[in-house]
């Protein structure tokens, strides 16, 4: 693992990182919406 930026390998690191951050943002948004939903229901 030498940190090379060439396209060799089974996956594209930039694409994988983008998908990872997209998933993290989605999880945060969903948990935030659930939190707001619970607060409005039990307030």
N, C-alpha and C positions, 0 to 999 in steps of 0.2 A: 504494500500500500504506500505508493510514493506521491500521491496527490497529483497525478498527471491529468491534464485537461484535454487529452485526445479523445476521440469518439470510440475508441476500442473498448469492448466490454459488452455484457448482455443488456445493459440499461444506460440511459442517459442521466447523469447525476443531477443536472439542472432540472430536467423534467420530473425526476423523482422528488427533488426538494420542493418543487412547485406543488405537486400533488400532496405532499406531506403537509405543507403550510396551508393548503386549501382545506384539507381534512381537519386540521387543528382549528382553523377559523370557523369551520362549520360546527364543530363540537362546541366551541365557546359560544357561538350564536344560539345554538339549540338549547344549551344549558341556561343561557341568559333569558331566552324566551320562556322556558319552563319556570324559571325563578319568578319572572314577572307574572306569569299565569297563576302561580300558587299565591303570590302576594295579593293579587286582585281578588282571588277567590276566598281567601281566609282573612282579609282585612276587614 
